[in-house]
Amino acid sequence: MIVTARDGCRLATRIEGPEGAPALVLAHGLGMDMTLWDAVLPLLPGDVRVLRYDLRGHGGSDAPEAPYAMGQMISDAEAVIEAHGLRDTVFAGLSLGGMVAQGLAVKRLDLVRGLVLSNTAAKIGTPKLWDERIAAIRRAGIAAQADAVLDRWLGRDARHGPVAARARRVLTGTAIEGYVGASAAVSGTDFWTPVSGLRLPVLGLAGSEDRSVPADLMRETVELVPGARFEIIRRAGHLAPAERPEDWAAHVAQFLRATGHAGADQAAP
C-alpha cells in the first residue's frame, strides 16, 4: 500500500498479521529499506500485526530533493500509522528509524505505547561528520563509500555472505537524494533533552560489534528513560535484525509480552 505524506511524498508500506491485533511498526536505518526485517518477521509473535515501511528517499518510497528534516520523517511515520488505522503501537526503529521512533514518541503518545530502539541514539555523529559524508556521496556516489560503510556496520560473522551481499545491494541501490536527504535529517537531530522526558516502556538493543552506533552510546540514550531495559546482542553489528535475527526477535518478543502487547508463548505460524 502506498501512503501519501502530508507534503505529497509517497511512502511504500506493507502490513501483515491478524486484523485488529496490537501493532508493531518497523522503521529501518539510513541506506536500507523494509527488507531489513525479512529474517525477523517469521520469528515475531503471531498475534501481533506488523507494519513496515520504506522511509522517504529509500526503497519503494519517493526520493524528494534533499535535504530532509527530522520533523518531515516523523510526520511520515504519523501518516503511515494513521493511514492503516492504528493507534497505541510499539514502534521499533533501527538507527535513523530509531531516531524517528524517539521523535514520534515525544510528539504523539497516542500513536506509541512502547519503543524498541535498535542500534540508535538520541544524537548520532556531528554536523561536521555528516557534512563530510554528504559531500563525499555527492562527489563520488554511494558505491564508492560502500566498503567503508559496511565495515562500520557489520559484525565479524556477517562481513562475508548473504547479509553483507544484501546490505551492499540495498545500500548502493538507494537514491543519492534519499541518502543525502536523510543524512541531513540525522545531522540536525539532537534528542537528548526531549527523550529524557519520556515515560513509556522502552527496550534498547545494541550490537556488541556496532562501529556506527557503539553500545555505550546506545546505553546512554536508553537510560534517559526511567525503567527502560537495555540489552547487548553479542556478535552483532549495526544491522542486528539481519545479522542475528533469532536473538533480536527473542528480545522483542519478550518485550511485547512483558508489556501486554502480545500474548504468552504466541509464535508466528
C-alpha positions, -999 to 999 in steps of 0.1 A, spaced: 0 0 0 12 35 -9 6 62 17 9 98 8 26 120 34 14 155 42 38 171 17 29 147 -11 58 122 -7 46 87 -15 57 61 10 57 23 4 42 3 32 34 -34 39 12 -47 67 9 -83 78 -7 -102 107 -42 -106 123 -66 -78 116 -73 -57 147 -43 -72 166 -18 -49 186 6 -34 161 44 -33 158 58 -7 134 93 -13 119 114 16 106 148 8 90 180 27 90 198 50 66 206 34 33 184 3 40 148 -5 32 119 -26 47 136 -58 36 160 -53 66 133 -70 87 127 -101 64 146 -125 87 129 -114 119 93 -114 107 87 -152 109 102 -151 144 79 -125 160 48 -134 179 20 -145 156 -7 -124 174 9 -91 165 1 -71 134 34 -59 118 36 -27 97 68 -18 79 76 10 55 103 25 34 115 58 48 114 87 24 142 85 0 146 48 4 133 16 -13 100 20 -30 92 54 -14 97 87 -33 131 104 -30 123 142 -29 151 167 -33 175 169 -3 178 179 24 151 163 47 142 174 82 137 150 110 103 166 115 93 155 80 103 120 87 84 119 120 54 133 101 58 105 76 56 79 104 24 96 117 9 94 82 18 57 77 4 47 111 -28 67 107 -34 55 71 -35 20 84 -59 29 112 -35 21 140 -31 35 175 -11 25 206 16 8 186 50 -4 197 74 14 173 107 -3 166 133 17 148 169 10 138 195 38 135 177 66 116 145 47 122 152 47 159 156 85 158 122 87 141 108 65 169 121 88 196 107 119 179 74 102 173 70 92 209 78 128 221 52 142 197 24 115 196 20 93 226 -15 85 213 2 66 185 30 50 205 28 30 237 63 15 236 96 18 218 122 -7 206 153 13 199 179 -7 180 214 5 171 204 41 175 210 71 198 195 104 207 222 121 187 244 103 161 277 119 149 283 157 144 272 181 118 309 183 105 310 145 101 277 144 83 287 173 60 318 154 50 299 123 43 273 142 23 300 159 2 317 125 -4 284 110 -16 277 140 -38 312 138 -53 317 101 -59 283 83 -53 272 57 -27 291 28 -43 324 45 -36 316 47 1 301 12 4 332 -6 17 337 19 45 300 20 54 297 -18 56 330 -20 76 314 2 102 281 -16 101 287 -54 100 300 -77 128 326 -103 121 301 -131 113 282 -110 87 311 -95 67 311 -122 41 279 -140 29 243 -132 22 238 -105 49 267 -85 35 256 -90 -1 221 -79 6 232 -49 26 255 -38 -2 228 -42 -28 203 -22 -9 228 5 1 242 10 -34 206 10 -48 195 38 -25 188 71 -44 215 97 -38 189 123 -29 174 99 -4 207 91 13 219 127 13 185 140 24 182 115 53 218 121 63 209 158 67 180 148 90 203 128 112 229 156 112 203 182 125 189 160 153 196 161 190 170 143 211 189 142 244 166 166 262 132 156 248 139 118 252 147 124 289 111 134 294 96 102 280 77 79 303 68 47 285 82 12 281 115 12 262 137 -17 250 172 -8 238 191 -33 216 228 -27 208 252 -47 187 284 -56 205 304 -50 173 285 -20 160 311 6 150 285 31 137 265 35 170 286 19 198 268 1 226 279 26 252 263 55 233 231 34 229 231 27 266 233 64 275 203 71 253 182 42 267 190 51 302 174 86 297 140 69 301 133 56 337 127 18 338 140 12 302 156 -21 295 189 -24 277 204 -55 260 236 -61 240 233 -86 212 267 -104 210 285 -108 177 261 -83 161 269 -51 143 247 -22 132 223 -43 113 214 -65 142 180 -77 130 196 -91 98 228 -103 114 213 -120 145 176 -123 138 169 -150 163 184 -130 192 168 -98 180 134 -113 177 136 -131 210 143 -98 229 115 -80 211 90 -109 216 98 -109 254 93 -71 255 60 -73 237 47 -100 261 60 -81 291 41 -50 281 9 -69 272 13 -62 235 15 -99 227 0 -130 243 22 -155 262 40 -181 241 25 -169 208 47 -179 179 44 -169 143 27 -195 121 
